[in-house]
Amino acid sequence: MTTTPQTPPAEPPEGADGDAAQDLSASARDHLWMHFTRMSAYQQQDVPVIVRGRGPYIWDAHGKRYLDGLSGLFTVQVGHGRQELAEAAYKQASELAYFPLWSYAHPQAVTLAERLAALAPGDLNRVFFTTGGGEAVESAWKLARQYFAATGQPGRYKVISRNTSYHGTTLGALSITGVPALQRGFGPLVPGARKVPNTNFYRAREHGDDLEAFGRWAADSIAQMIEFEGPDTVAAVFLEPVQNSGGCFPPPPGYFARVREICDRYGVLLVSDEVICAFGRLGHTFGCQRYGYLPDMITCAKGMSSGYSPIGALIATDRLMEPFLSGTTSFSHGFTFAGHPVSSAVAMANLDIFDREDLLQHVRSNEGAFRATLEKLLDLPIVGEVRGDGYFFALELVKDKATRETFGAEERERLVRGFLPGALFDAGLYCRPDDRGDPVVQVAPPLICGQEHFDEIESVLRSVLTEAWSRV
Ligand SMILES: Cc1ncc(COP(=O)(O)O)c(C=O)c1O
């Protein structure tokens, strides 16, 4: 039997105060350095300040309500305002607020590691905590290098990832990232990071309708890169189950089975970067479970605590742990706040909610309705494709549906960066127009959402995209 997730009533916030909202916005403009943000944009307009959340809704400092169509940043799986997560944090901070995992353990990290190992497939039994996703990716590359150094293959240091993928911003993770615009100005990057094609079938017209042939081709591009670089120089391949950046590229049928076989053939580690795709986003605890492949490492973060407190992890197989279990070898790597007691306690309480409300099944039961609701938007001339899985979709925006012509630089600037973000937000929907690849709008609401929220998303997108088309 499926239980219904709790969607707390969308009550108005207390004490919305216009003057206080203006003060916050002005102060943010003067002192806060926002991430990936053109700060110049806020010289002329207010900084949106979000003050409260309940269920799938958030409120700004003026008291206006928005549907959180992006779960914060693919993070707030169980929705906002869950008292029991706040209480878990309070209880743990009262008991033991902090202790490091440097040669010592604390109960919350131990029990969370045990729980994650039980949830992960195969012998992914060893959990190395971090504070977020980029650190987990960074840790995975370092572990791959040290593992090979410790097992007599010190020449294996390179990594392969996909074009347009995003894996984080620290220099190692940024080197794995496949978005040149994000790397500009930060070179030289970490040597040895190579890129291969992603699984964007919409833009692979030479494969016609043959999705499986496309998948074989995309997987084989990894084998070709390994051959080209020299198999004994390649340590790992980093792939997301569904690639986020570029706009939700699901794997073609057979893709991951072939990638696994290629990695085994060449002795290369497969890292499943599940910073977005884990913890229910695709209707399973881990994205690899949805597509039936077994990686050597999983990197995850965001949804582990639903964002109520920061935490991430690298989960590794027994084999990768092996060289570190004897002698004087240790993984020379760590972070002060990794596996923080408060974050670990919150993550445990968050996973309790997943179990109690059967959120994974809820996503699996409702993703078809979500997809169908979004696909109604295909009647708009600007929507070229709707793609994704679970509660994780992108709408690709095109200038000409028949030819799939995309927008030029000036139109992207005006529409995708200029018009859309503000217009969607003003219309009551927080989601993400993005053009790291071709222009898309991404939606990934909290996993508690149902048809009424899908309809609300569709309705706002319909009116704003109609207006956008009139401006093309
Ligand atoms: C696939 C993937 N890897 C890594 C990261 C980096 O995570 P963080 O921002 O927590 O460092 C992200 C962030 O969105 C991501 O989507």
The ligand as an ORCA input file, in Angstrom:
! r2SCAN-3c Opt
* xyz 0 1
  C      26.190     16.040    -10.967
  C      26.762     17.040    -10.025
  N      27.978     16.809     -9.487
  C      28.526     17.664     -8.617
  C      27.875     18.819     -8.231
  C      28.507     19.757     -7.252
  O      27.836     19.708     -6.034
  P      28.014     20.873     -4.946
  O      27.399     22.114     -5.515
  O      27.293     20.335     -3.743
  O      29.479     21.014     -4.710
  C      26.606     19.088     -8.751
  C      25.872     20.292     -8.356
  O      24.794     20.590     -8.804
  C      26.051     18.179     -9.684
  O      24.848     18.414    -10.223
*
